[in-house]
Amino acid sequence: MGNIKTKQELQKFLEKVDSEQDVGPFTLRDSGIAEELHKKLETNALRYDNEPVTACPHCNSLYLIDNDVTGKLECYNCGHEIEEKDVVIFKSIHDYLDESSKDSDDA
């Protein structure tokens, strides 16, 4: 469970993200996600680790982005375009991490 962050770790990470966003003409990270995390910190709603997460059916990565041109999801890790109906949905990040650790133990 080393991937779970405390509130202080999340605040420090968001401070870093905010400073990186101002460095160049293009944002380095998804500003929508950063804004959502800021709101959750402000309202103390940090139960995000119990929310469902979606993963790529090809490589099991959580880094899925919306492709504005095709209207499909695209995996940033492996590059596959994914129909929304094909994504793998885990009940929580804990379920995802448990499944990932099983896969790495099998390898």
C-alpha positions as CSV (number, residue, x, y, z in Angstrom):
1,M,0.0,0.0,0.0
2,G,3.0,2.3,-0.5
3,N,1.1,4.2,-3.3
4,I,-1.5,5.7,-0.9
5,K,-0.7,9.3,-0.1
6,T,-1.4,11.2,3.1
7,K,-3.1,14.6,3.0
8,Q,0.3,16.3,3.5
9,E,2.0,14.3,0.7
10,L,-0.9,15.2,-1.6
11,Q,-0.6,18.9,-0.7
12,K,3.1,18.9,-1.4
13,F,2.5,17.2,-4.7
14,L,-0.1,19.7,-5.8
15,E,2.2,22.6,-4.9
16,K,4.8,21.1,-7.2
17,V,2.2,20.6,-9.9
18,D,1.1,24.2,-9.6
19,S,4.6,25.5,-9.9
20,E,5.3,23.3,-12.9
21,Q,2.2,24.6,-14.7
22,D,3.5,28.2,-14.7
23,V,6.9,27.3,-16.2
24,G,6.1,27.0,-19.9
25,P,3.4,27.7,-22.4
26,F,1.9,24.2,-22.2
27,T,0.6,22.5,-19.1
28,L,2.6,19.5,-18.0
29,R,-0.2,17.7,-16.2
30,D,-4.0,17.6,-16.6
31,S,-5.1,20.8,-14.9
32,G,-8.7,19.4,-14.5
33,I,-7.4,16.6,-12.2
34,A,-5.3,19.1,-10.2
35,E,-8.3,21.4,-9.7
36,E,-10.4,18.4,-8.6
37,L,-7.8,17.4,-6.1
38,H,-7.5,21.0,-4.8
39,K,-11.3,21.0,-4.2
40,K,-11.1,17.7,-2.4
41,L,-8.3,18.9,-0.2
42,E,-10.3,22.1,0.6
43,T,-13.5,20.2,1.5
44,N,-11.5,17.4,3.2
45,A,-13.1,14.9,0.9
46,L,-10.1,12.6,0.5
47,R,-12.0,9.4,0.1
48,Y,-10.9,9.2,-3.5
49,D,-9.1,5.9,-2.9
50,N,-12.5,4.2,-2.5
51,E,-13.9,5.5,-5.8
52,P,-14.0,3.2,-8.9
53,V,-11.0,3.3,-11.2
54,T,-10.8,2.4,-14.9
55,A,-7.8,0.6,-16.5
56,C,-6.7,-0.2,-20.0
57,P,-7.8,-3.8,-21.1
58,H,-4.5,-4.2,-22.9
59,C,-1.8,-3.2,-20.4
60,N,-3.8,-2.5,-17.2
61,S,-2.6,1.1,-17.0
62,L,-4.8,3.7,-15.3
63,Y,-3.5,6.5,-17.5
64,L,-6.5,6.8,-19.9
65,I,-7.1,10.1,-21.7
66,D,-10.0,11.3,-23.8
67,N,-9.2,11.6,-27.5
68,D,-11.2,14.7,-28.6
69,V,-10.9,13.8,-32.3
70,T,-12.2,10.2,-32.1
71,G,-14.3,10.5,-29.0
72,K,-12.7,7.3,-27.6
73,L,-10.3,6.8,-24.7
74,E,-6.7,6.4,-25.4
75,C,-4.1,4.6,-23.2
76,Y,-1.2,6.9,-22.6
77,N,0.9,3.9,-21.7
78,C,0.4,1.5,-24.7
79,G,-1.3,3.9,-27.2
80,H,-4.4,1.7,-27.8
81,E,-7.7,3.4,-28.5
82,I,-10.3,1.9,-26.3
83,E,-14.1,1.9,-26.4
84,E,-15.6,3.0,-23.1
85,K,-17.4,-0.3,-22.9
86,D,-14.1,-2.2,-23.0
87,V,-12.3,-0.5,-20.1
88,V,-11.6,-2.6,-17.0
89,I,-13.4,-1.2,-14.0
90,F,-12.1,-1.8,-10.4
91,K,-14.3,-1.0,-7.4
92,S,-11.4,1.0,-5.8
93,I,-7.7,1.7,-6.1
94,H,-7.2,-1.0,-3.5
95,D,-8.8,-3.7,-5.8
96,Y,-6.6,-2.5,-8.6
97,L,-3.4,-2.6,-6.5
98,D,-4.4,-6.1,-5.2
99,E,-4.9,-7.3,-8.8
100,S,-1.7,-5.7,-10.0
101,S,0.3,-7.4,-7.2
102,K,-1.2,-10.8,-8.1
103,D,-0.1,-10.2,-11.7
104,S,3.4,-9.3,-10.7
105,D,3.6,-12.4,-8.4
106,D,2.6,-14.6,-11.3
107,A,5.3,-13.3,-13.5
